[in-house]
């Protein structure tokens, strides 16, 4: 799928992520026996679709202080210097460096910056559809090792090292 004509409804343009209709969610193992889930509620970004979809790009910014695990005391702890240190690192960013196709999905490769550390990340992405009224929908997943970004304790007995991330993105085409 390298020509825009093979994707129904595909349009070249710039699309703004709609946070009201999108979600950035994660899960991480807690105490080695359960998974804690959470989300970020404040984020923005854009997709720039090119004539060749594989030449498109994605950028996004997440307010790290918007973490929500449905437990205010835990959220406050994760915001402090023990973990995200939002006072010094108020945002996390993603910038794509390339897009490739693998079977029925796309892989968006990019650079993710968290806690002042930038590492390569690949998002396994499904194009859910493009509407006639200027909306595009994507689902993506990835996994991060929080220790690669200097987040949290080295001891993984309390909080796991692997963080599974899932994205549900709806974006609106700019006029």
N, CA, C and O of each residue as an XYZ file, in Angstrom:
700
protein
N       0.859     -1.172      0.000
C       0.000      0.000      0.000
C       0.905      1.234      0.000
O       1.145      1.835      1.047
N       1.393      1.598     -1.155
C       2.282      2.751     -1.218
C       1.677      3.905     -1.990
O       2.280      4.977     -2.052
N       0.534      3.727     -2.568
C      -0.120      4.827     -3.278
C      -1.387      5.221     -2.533
O      -2.135      4.370     -2.053
N      -1.609      6.517     -2.449
C      -2.770      6.991     -1.696
C      -4.077      6.477     -2.272
O      -5.068      6.373     -1.549
N      -4.099      6.153     -3.558
C      -5.341      5.697     -4.184
C      -5.783      4.324     -3.682
O      -6.927      3.934     -3.915
N      -4.913      3.583     -3.003
C      -5.286      2.255     -2.504
C      -5.918      2.300     -1.118
O      -6.350      1.268     -0.605
N      -5.979      3.485     -0.503
C      -6.584      3.633      0.818
C      -7.883      4.410      0.658
O      -7.848      5.588      0.301
N      -9.032      3.781      0.914
C     -10.311      4.475      0.739
C     -10.386      5.764      1.559
O     -10.118      5.763      2.760
N     -10.748      6.850      0.904
C     -10.930      8.132      1.567
C      -9.654      8.898      1.849
O      -9.700      9.981      2.433
N      -8.510      8.353      1.443
C      -7.222      8.983      1.752
C      -7.121     10.370      1.129
O      -7.467     10.575     -0.034
N      -6.638     11.322      1.933
C      -6.416     12.687      1.468
C      -5.065     13.177      1.963
O      -4.656     12.880      3.085
N      -4.383     13.923      1.121
C      -3.159     14.594      1.530
C      -3.558     15.796      2.368
O      -4.476     16.529      2.000
N      -2.879     16.008      3.490
C      -3.209     17.165      4.316
C      -2.657     17.050      5.719
O      -1.888     16.141      6.032
N      -3.060     17.983      6.553
C      -2.652     18.017      7.957
C      -3.879     17.769      8.821
O      -4.934     18.365      8.601
N      -3.736     16.895      9.795
C      -4.825     16.452     10.654
C      -4.436     16.716     12.104
O      -3.341     16.348     12.529
N      -5.318     17.344     12.857
C      -5.073     17.624     14.270
C      -5.721     16.552     15.135
O      -6.901     16.240     14.969
N      -4.946     15.991     16.058
C      -5.483     14.994     16.980
C      -6.531     15.647     17.869
O      -6.310     16.718     18.435
N      -7.674     14.983     17.981
C      -8.777     15.466     18.811
C      -8.728     14.733     20.150
O      -9.147     13.578     20.233
N      -8.217     15.389     21.210
C      -8.093     14.683     22.486
C      -9.424     14.258     23.099
O      -9.457     13.332     23.911
N     -10.511     14.909     22.730
C     -11.823     14.530     23.264
C     -12.289     13.185     22.710
O     -13.113     12.509     23.325
N     -11.763     12.801     21.552
C     -12.151     11.540     20.926
C     -10.955     10.605     20.753
O     -10.978      9.711     19.907
N      -9.925     10.809     21.548
C      -8.715      9.999     21.484
C      -8.329      9.564     22.893
O      -8.826     10.106     23.880
N      -7.442      8.584     22.974
C      -7.000      8.094     24.282
C      -5.553      7.637     24.209
O      -5.134      6.995     23.245
N      -4.798      7.979     25.243
C      -3.450      7.453     25.442
C      -3.496      6.707     26.769
O      -3.605      7.317     27.833
N      -3.411      5.384     26.696
C      -3.563      4.540     27.879
C      -2.334      3.649     28.047
O      -1.611      3.382     27.088
N      -2.110      3.196     29.277
C      -0.960      2.344     29.553
C      -1.306      1.343     30.646
O      -2.274      1.511     31.387
N      -0.494      0.305     30.724
C      -0.580     -0.631     31.843
C       0.836     -1.032     32.234
O       1.731     -1.131     31.395
N       1.012     -1.260     33.537
C       2.309     -1.654     34.076
C       2.065     -2.606     35.244
O       1.095     -2.455     35.987
N       2.933     -3.567     35.394
C       2.783     -4.537     36.475
C       3.071     -3.868     37.820
O       4.004     -3.075     37.949
N       2.250     -4.207     38.817
C       2.396     -3.654     40.161
C       2.585     -4.795     41.151
O       1.786     -5.730     41.187
N       3.639     -4.719     41.952
C       3.950     -5.725     42.979
C       4.125     -7.126     42.388
O       4.039     -8.120     43.110
N       4.366     -7.204     41.094
C       4.598     -8.479     40.444
C       3.378     -9.358     40.295
O       3.486    -10.476     39.793
N       2.196     -8.874     40.725
C       1.021     -9.751     40.710
C      -0.180     -9.174     39.976
O      -1.093     -9.911     39.605
N      -0.188     -7.880     39.767
C      -1.353     -7.253     39.137
C      -0.876     -6.205     38.145
O       0.304     -5.860     38.102
N      -1.798     -5.714     37.365
C      -1.479     -4.636     36.435
C      -2.234     -3.385     36.846
O      -3.416     -3.431     37.183
N      -1.532     -2.282     36.810
C      -2.141     -0.979     37.043
C      -2.344     -0.331     35.689
O      -1.441     -0.332     34.851
N      -3.523      0.221     35.473
C      -3.820      0.901     34.216
C      -3.958      2.390     34.466
O      -4.315      2.827     35.560
N      -3.672      3.146     33.442
C      -3.808      4.587     33.541
C      -3.891      5.216     32.172
O      -3.889      4.538     31.145
N      -3.964      6.541     32.189
C      -4.073      7.276     30.932
C      -3.508      8.674     31.130
O      -3.299      9.131     32.254
N      -3.271      9.332     30.018
C      -2.923     10.748     30.020
C      -4.099     11.485     29.407
O      -4.639     11.069     28.381
N      -4.492     12.580     30.038
C      -5.707     13.284     29.614
C      -5.434     14.567     28.838
O      -6.355     15.138     28.253
N      -4.184     15.028     28.822
C      -3.849     16.276     28.133
C      -2.738     16.003     27.130
O      -1.591     15.764     27.505
N      -3.092     16.042     25.854
C      -2.123     15.782     24.795
C      -2.587     16.458     23.516
O      -3.754     16.828     23.380
N      -1.669     16.613     22.593
C      -1.982     17.202     21.293
C      -1.038     16.596     20.265
O      -0.042     15.960     20.610
N      -1.367     16.806     19.009
C      -0.488     16.307     17.962
C      -1.089     16.492     16.594
O      -2.234     16.917     16.440
N      -0.283     16.162     15.604
C      -0.763     16.266     14.232
C      -0.189     15.150     13.375
O       0.905     14.640     13.614
N      -0.975     14.795     12.371
C      -0.558     13.869     11.337
C      -0.478     14.680     10.057
O      -1.375     15.472      9.764
N       0.577     14.492      9.300
C       0.692     15.122      7.991
C       0.731     13.987      6.985
O       1.708     13.241      6.915
N      -0.340     13.860      6.204
C      -0.424     12.786      5.227
C       0.146     13.272      3.898
O      -0.218     14.335      3.396
N       1.043     12.471      3.346
C       1.706     12.784      2.081
C       1.061     11.978      0.955
O       0.282     11.060      1.211
N       1.383     12.318     -0.274
C       0.853     11.589     -1.432
C       1.137     10.094     -1.278
O       0.251      9.267     -1.496
N       2.354      9.753     -0.907
C       2.694      8.378     -0.571
C       2.522      8.247      0.943
O       3.258      8.890      1.691
N       1.580      7.442      1.413
C       1.333      7.333      2.854
C       2.585      7.024      3.679
O       2.670      7.422      4.841
N       3.546      6.327      3.096
C       4.759      5.982      3.830
C       5.673      7.186      4.036
O       6.630      7.112      4.807
N       5.384      8.292      3.352
C       6.139      9.539      3.532
C       5.446     10.485      4.508
O       5.890     11.619      4.685
N       4.380     10.042      5.135
C       3.630     10.872      6.081
C       4.414     11.022      7.386
O       5.432     10.359      7.586
N       3.932     11.899      8.272
C       4.630     12.113      9.540
C       3.636     12.336     10.673
O       2.475     12.679     10.452
N       4.126     12.131     11.887
C       3.316     12.287     13.093
C       4.164     12.985     14.155
O       5.336     12.656     14.340
N       3.565     13.944     14.845
C       4.187     14.544     16.027
C       3.133     14.602     17.125
O       1.944     14.764     16.850
N       3.580     14.467     18.367
C       2.643     14.531     19.491
C       3.366     15.009     20.740
O       4.562     14.780     20.920
N       2.605     15.677     21.594
C       3.102     16.144     22.886
C       2.108     15.731     23.962
O       0.901     15.924     23.812
N       2.618     15.164     25.042
C       1.797     14.715     26.166
C       2.198     15.508     27.401
O       3.384     15.622     27.711
N       1.226     16.049     28.098
C       1.490     16.687     29.387
C       1.631     15.581     30.429
O       0.651     14.915     30.763
N       2.841     15.384     30.942
C       3.071     14.288     31.886
C       2.290     14.472     33.184
O       1.974     13.496     33.865
N       1.981     15.709     33.521
C       1.200     15.972     34.724
C      -0.244     15.543     34.625
O      -0.964     15.545     35.624
N      -0.682     15.172     33.421
C      -2.081     14.770     33.229
C      -2.299     13.281     33.458
O      -3.364     12.755     33.134
N      -1.302     12.595     34.015
C      -1.453     11.164     34.284
C      -2.645     10.935     35.213
O      -2.859     11.684     36.166
N      -3.412      9.891     34.918
C      -4.604      9.565     35.702
C      -4.701      8.049     35.823
O      -4.969      7.356     34.841
N      -4.482      7.539     37.031
C      -4.620      6.107     37.289
C      -5.840      5.814     38.152
O      -5.982      4.714     38.685
N      -6.715      6.800     38.286
C      -7.931      6.688     39.097
C      -7.622      6.555     40.586
O      -8.460      6.093     41.361
N      -6.427      6.958     40.976
C      -6.035      6.939     42.382
C      -5.188      8.196     42.630
O      -3.983      8.187     42.376
N      -5.809      9.270     43.123
C      -5.113     10.562     43.252
C      -3.797     10.518     44.027
O      -2.846     11.199     43.641
N      -3.713      9.746     45.098
C      -2.454      9.677     45.858
C      -1.335      9.061     45.017
O      -0.201      9.540     45.034
N      -1.658      8.003     44.288
C      -0.655      7.372     43.427
C      -0.259      8.333     42.318
O       0.923      8.458     41.999
N      -1.242      9.018     41.722
C      -0.931      9.974     40.654
C       0.031     11.046     41.146
O       0.973     11.406     40.440
N      -0.199     11.559     42.349
C       0.688     12.581     42.920
C       2.101     12.027     43.092
O       3.080     12.725     42.826
N       2.207     10.772     43.535
C       3.526     10.157     43.700
C       4.217      9.983     42.353
O       5.410     10.258     42.230
N       3.487      9.533     41.355
C       4.087      9.320     40.032
C       4.511     10.647     39.400
O       5.443     10.676     38.597
N       3.849     11.726     39.748
C       4.224     13.043     39.211
C       5.512     13.583     39.841
O       6.167     14.444     39.254
N       5.882     13.089     41.027
C       7.038     13.675     41.720
C       8.359     13.146     41.159
O       8.376     12.376     40.198
N       9.464     13.573     41.776
C      10.801     13.254     41.267
C      11.124     11.760     41.285
O      12.058     11.337     40.604
N      10.382     10.949     42.043
C      10.620      9.506     42.059
C      10.310      8.852     40.713
O      10.865      7.803     40.384
N       9.419      9.478     39.937
C       9.006      8.887     38.666
C       9.090      9.911     37.530
O      10.168     10.115     36.971
N       7.984     10.551     37.184
C       7.949     11.427     36.010
C       8.613     12.782     36.221
O       9.053     13.404     35.255
N       8.694     13.245     37.445
C       9.321     14.533     37.758
C       8.763     15.637     36.853
O       9.503     16.300     36.125
N       7.447     15.815     36.917
C       6.771     16.749     36.006
C       7.200     18.195     36.206
O       7.036     19.007     35.295
N       7.741     18.540     37.359
C       8.227     19.908     37.568
C       9.398     20.212     36.636
O       9.534     21.337     36.154
N      10.234     19.220     36.384
C      11.387     19.399     35.501
C      11.150     18.891     34.087
O      11.809     19.342     33.150
N      10.228     17.968     33.922
C       9.938     17.366     32.613
C       8.431     17.378     32.380
O       7.783     16.336     32.485
N       7.869     18.537     32.068
C       6.408     18.660     31.979
C       5.775     18.004     30.751
O       4.557     17.834     30.698
N       6.598     17.636     29.765
C       6.029     17.017     28.568
C       6.843     15.802     28.141
O       8.025     15.671     28.459
N       6.180     14.932     27.422
C       6.808     13.847     26.679
C       6.448     14.105     25.224
O       5.353     14.587     24.934
N       7.359     13.788     24.303
C       7.095     14.076     22.894
C       7.410     12.868     22.022
O       8.247     12.030     22.358
N       6.715     12.808     20.895
C       6.976     11.795     19.874
C       7.101     12.503     18.542
O       6.310     13.387     18.216
N       8.115     12.100     17.766
C       8.299     12.612     16.409
C       8.639     11.426     15.524
O       9.625     10.728     15.757
N       7.817     11.205     14.508
C       8.069     10.067     13.628
C       9.323     10.308     12.789
O       9.652     11.438     12.429
N      10.007      9.203     12.492
C      11.181      9.253     11.624
C      10.973      8.430     10.359
O      11.784      8.493      9.435
N       9.895      7.663     10.313
C       9.609      6.854      9.138
C       8.374      6.004      9.356
O       7.968      5.735     10.487
N       7.791      5.592      8.255
C       6.608      4.722      8.300
C       6.850      3.585      7.325
O       7.304      3.800      6.201
N       6.543      2.380      7.762
C       6.670      1.217      6.887
C       5.432      0.351      7.038
O       4.690      0.444      8.016
N       5.238     -0.487      6.042
C       4.078     -1.378      6.087
C       4.538     -2.797      6.364
O       5.501     -3.280      5.768
N       3.839     -3.458      7.276
C       4.056     -4.869      7.572
C       2.703     -5.549      7.555
O       1.870     -5.325      8.434
N       2.494     -6.374      6.555
C       1.218     -7.063      6.374
C       0.071     -6.051      6.316
O       0.085     -5.145      5.483
N      -0.929     -6.203      7.203
C      -2.109     -5.338      7.160
C      -1.992     -4.101      8.036
O      -2.967     -3.366      8.192
N      -0.829     -3.856      8.607
C      -0.694     -2.687      9.466
C       0.548     -1.888      9.100
O       1.423     -2.342      8.363
N       0.584     -0.694      9.640
C       1.731      0.180      9.458
C       2.546      0.184     10.737
O       2.014     -0.039     11.825
N       3.820      0.436     10.604
C       4.689      0.647     11.757
C       5.227      2.064     11.637
O       5.895      2.411     10.663
N       4.928      2.870     12.636
C       5.425      4.242     12.667
C       6.635      4.250     13.594
O       6.503      4.109     14.810
N       7.806      4.417     13.005
C       9.034      4.510     13.783
C       9.244      5.965     14.169
O       8.902      6.872     13.411
N       9.804      6.184     15.346
C      10.033      7.557     15.756
C      10.912      7.670     16.971
O      11.452      6.686     17.477
N      11.040      8.903     17.428
C      11.815      9.213     18.620
C      10.862      9.683     19.707
O      10.090     10.622     19.512
N      10.927      9.020     20.849
C      10.085      9.369     21.988
C      10.981      9.946     23.073
O      11.979      9.338     23.460
N      10.616     11.122     23.555
C      11.381     11.776     24.615
C      10.536     11.821     25.879
O       9.424     12.349     25.885
N      11.083     11.257     26.944
C      10.429     11.215     28.247
C      11.497     11.420     29.308
O      12.555     10.794     29.254
N      11.233     12.279     30.257
C      12.152     12.473     31.379
C      13.522     12.938     30.884
O      14.548     12.627     31.490
N      13.529     13.692     29.769
C      14.765     14.224     29.211
C      15.594     13.236     28.417
O      16.712     13.559     28.014
N      15.074     12.039     28.182
C      15.794     10.990     27.462
C      15.028     10.668     26.183
O      13.811     10.488     26.212
N      15.744     10.596     25.058
C      15.130     10.274     23.774
C      15.575      8.886     23.338
O      16.767      8.577     23.324
N      14.602      8.057     22.983
C      14.869      6.687     22.538
C      14.006      6.378     21.315
O      12.936      6.964     21.145
N      14.473      5.453     20.458
C      13.632      5.036     19.334
C      12.451      4.197     19.824
O      12.582      3.385     20.740
N      11.305      4.413     19.195
C      10.078      3.690     19.527
C       9.370      3.354     18.221
O       9.381      4.151     17.283
N       8.762      2.190     18.159
C       7.958      1.798     17.002
C       6.520      1.580     17.444
O       6.255      0.850     18.398
N       5.600      2.219     16.740
C       4.171      2.087     17.015
C       3.546      1.175     15.966
O       3.532      1.511     14.782
N       3.033      0.029     16.390
C       2.297     -0.853     15.471
C       0.924     -0.231     15.309
O       0.185     -0.084     16.282
N       0.582      0.132     14.088
C      -0.557      1.007     13.843
C      -1.533      0.412     12.842
O      -1.145     -0.119     11.801
N      -2.801      0.514     13.183
C      -3.882      0.108     12.285
C      -4.645      1.357     11.866
O      -5.078      2.140     12.712
N      -4.806      1.540     10.573
C      -5.633      2.628     10.056
C      -7.074      2.142     10.108
O      -7.462      1.252      9.350
N      -7.866      2.725     11.002
C      -9.242      2.272     11.199
C     -10.201      2.802     10.149
O     -11.230      2.184      9.873
N      -9.873      3.932      9.569
C     -10.734      4.477      8.534
C     -10.588      5.977      8.396
O     -10.035      6.663      9.256
N     -11.108      6.459      7.279
C     -11.122      7.886      6.974
C     -12.539      8.219      6.530
O     -13.076      7.593      5.617
N     -13.137      9.204      7.179
C     -14.523      9.549      6.857
C     -14.574     10.621      5.773
O     -13.588     11.306      5.500
N     -15.738     10.744      5.171
C     -15.943     11.761      4.141
C     -15.977     13.162      4.724
O     -15.794     14.138      3.997
N     -16.210     13.278      6.032
C     -16.291     14.609      6.643
C     -14.991     15.015      7.344
O     -15.013     15.815      8.280
N     -13.861     14.465      6.891
C     -12.563     14.935      7.347
C     -12.062     14.394      8.664
O     -11.390     15.108      9.408
N     -12.376     13.135      8.972
C     -11.864     12.505     10.191
C     -11.063     11.264      9.821
O     -11.383     10.568      8.858
N     -10.024     10.999     10.596
C      -9.218      9.794     10.403
C      -9.079      9.111     11.758
O      -8.947      9.778     12.784
N      -9.108      7.783     11.759
C      -8.984      7.032     13.001
C      -7.843      6.036     12.930
O      -7.677      5.334     11.932
N      -7.057      5.981     13.997
C      -5.919      5.078     14.082
C      -5.892      4.405     15.447
O      -6.307      4.994     16.445
N      -5.406      3.179     15.486
C      -5.108      2.495     16.741
C      -3.642      2.108     16.692
O      -3.147      1.680     15.649
N      -2.939      2.254     17.811
C      -1.519      1.913     17.831
C      -1.136      1.344     19.188
O      -1.759      1.648     20.205
N      -0.098      0.513     19.183
C       0.428     -0.054     20.423
C       1.951     -0.039     20.388
O       2.571     -0.058     19.324
N       2.526     -0.005     21.567
C       3.970     -0.149     21.718
C       4.252     -0.583     23.146
O       3.345     -0.633     23.978
N       5.490     -0.891     23.423
C       5.929     -1.203     24.784
C       7.217     -0.435     25.047
O       8.090     -0.345     24.185
N       7.318      0.113     26.245
C       8.489      0.881     26.656
C       9.073      0.261     27.916
O       8.348     -0.311     28.730
N      10.376      0.375     28.072
C      11.017      0.022     29.336
C      11.264      1.332     30.072
O      12.090      2.137     29.641
N      10.566      1.553     31.164
C      10.645      2.822     31.884
C      12.063      3.123     32.343
O      12.438      4.288     32.478
N      12.861      2.076     32.587
C      14.245      2.271     33.037
C      15.108      2.892     31.947
O      16.087      3.577     32.246
N      14.751      2.657     30.672
C      15.485      3.287     29.568
C      15.393      4.805     29.629
O      16.260      5.507     29.108
N      14.341      5.311     30.265
C      14.104      6.748     30.350
C      14.437      7.309     31.737
O      14.200      8.487     32.004
N      14.982      6.474     32.608
C      15.334      6.924     33.953
C      14.134      7.227     34.823
O      14.191      8.100     35.689
N      13.041      6.505     34.593
C      11.801      6.743     35.336
C      11.596      5.638     36.365
O      11.586      4.455     36.023
N      11.434      6.026     37.618
C      11.123      5.076     38.679
C      12.340      4.350     39.205
O      13.459      4.571     38.742
N      12.116      3.483     40.175
C      13.220      2.768     40.820
C      13.781      1.667     39.919
O      13.101      1.171     39.021
N      15.037      1.297     40.179
C      15.629      0.177     39.446
C      14.988     -1.142     39.847
O      14.945     -2.079     39.051
N      14.495     -1.221     41.063
C      13.853     -2.417     41.585
C      12.507     -2.603     40.880
O      11.644     -1.726     40.936
N      12.337     -3.737     40.222
C      11.085     -3.992     39.502
C      10.085     -4.801     40.329
O       9.047     -5.208     39.806
N      10.378     -5.041     41.609
C       9.446     -5.799     42.448
C       8.175     -5.001     42.720
O       7.089     -5.575     42.797
N       8.301     -3.683     42.864
C       7.133     -2.851     43.158
C       6.422     -2.441     41.877
O       5.205     -2.583     41.763
N       7.177     -1.937     40.924
C       6.596     -1.513     39.651
C       7.408     -2.147     38.525
O       8.636     -2.069     38.507
N       6.701     -2.777     37.586
C       7.371     -3.463     36.494
C       8.149     -2.513     35.603
O       7.916     -1.304     35.609
N       9.070     -3.068     34.843
C       9.861     -2.243     33.945
C       9.165     -2.014     32.607
O       9.360     -0.972     31.983
N       8.367     -2.959     32.166
C       7.724     -2.861     30.859
C       6.378     -2.147     30.979
O       5.528     -2.521     31.787
N       6.209     -1.124     30.168
C       4.949     -0.378     30.128
C       4.322     -0.600     28.763
O       4.913     -0.268     27.736
N       3.132     -1.158     28.757
C       2.395     -1.341     27.503
C       1.561     -0.095     27.254
O       0.840      0.367     28.138
N       1.663      0.443     26.056
C       0.971      1.680     25.696
C       0.020      1.393     24.546
O       0.380      0.723     23.578
N      -1.202      1.909     24.660
C      -2.162      1.795     23.557
C      -2.739      3.174     23.258
O      -3.034      3.960     24.158
N      -2.887      3.434     21.983
C      -3.391      4.717     21.506
C      -4.628      4.490     20.657
O      -4.646      3.618     19.788
N      -5.646      5.268     20.909
C      -6.820      5.337     20.043
C      -6.897      6.797     19.605
O      -7.172      7.685     20.413
N      -6.656      7.030     18.346
C      -6.518      8.399     17.851
C      -7.591      8.712     16.817
O      -7.814      7.959     15.869
N      -8.243      9.840     17.031
C      -9.130     10.418     16.023
C      -8.587     11.816     15.737
O      -8.335     12.598     16.655
N      -8.412     12.112     14.466
C      -7.873     13.416     14.085
C      -8.764     14.045     13.024
O      -9.404     13.358     12.228
N      -8.783     15.370     13.039
C      -9.631     16.130     12.121
C      -8.755     16.873     11.121
O      -7.763     17.505     11.485
N      -9.144     16.783      9.858
C      -8.371     17.440      8.797
C      -8.549     18.947      8.881
O      -9.660     19.454      9.029
N      -7.429     19.647      8.783
C      -7.488     21.107      8.737
C      -8.059     21.542      7.393
O      -7.827     20.897      6.371
N      -8.809     22.647      7.403
C      -9.374     23.140      6.128
C      -8.287     23.597      5.167
O      -8.589     24.037      4.058
